Amino acid sequence: MLLRRLPGGPVYPMPITGENLIENFLGSTHVFALALTHVLEETLLRDVAAGQLTPAQMKVLKLTSQAKDPTVGDVATFLGVSNAAASKAIDRLVRRGFLKRAAGKADRRASELAVTPAGHCMLAAFETVRSRRLAEVFARFSPEELHRAAELLDQLAASIVATSANPAGVCLQCGVYFKERCLLHEPASQNCRYRQRKFRQAARLAHGGQTE
């Protein structure tokens, strides 16, 4: 039995129905996501980076460290912003010494991004404290429980994306967390926007074109 509190009033029992269960589940996932990002990760980032990085900039730094020869266009695709907006975000990281731009290996007209030693140190420090804190939080759950929960969330995410007008065009930045895996599109044998872009980029280079 769920409980419902009216504003300024007492708590009333609320019958559990299919709709209520869905809303209760969605509410729990929302609270979990906020607790993870706003309470745990942002707090740790403030402690580690001392205000030098925002959560979005840390995401760019992590993406750049994991992607192969990333470009401004890759960052824009992952963040879902324009190349100009992505370039501004990258410039801030370059000025602070966490990223550097270099001429592309395959196409010198295009710049590629690389994490600097200072950037790697920042990433390592953040991931160390984050892993330690998360290990403490998740220690109370068995591996089987965590696996089942992760599997359920993956299936639900894929089902939600499947309802969109263009499922193949949706990118939820799986690469930031799973490197080469794409949880949304692997089951459907589709390519995400990031992989499609990398394929087109490789094809252009093969024909003497320019990368983005």
GIURVEN-V932086 format. One record per helix or strand of 2 or more residues. SS is the DSSP state (@ for helix, = for strand). FROM is the first residue (numbers start at 1). LEN is the number of residues. If there is no record, write none. Layout:
BEGIN
((SS	FROM	LEN) (SS	FROM	LEN))
END
This chain:
BEGIN
((=	2	4) (=	11	4) (@	18	32) (@	55	12) (@	72	8) (@	83	13) (=	99	5) (=	111	5) (@	117	22) (@	143	20) (@	167	3) (@	174	5) (@	193	14))
END
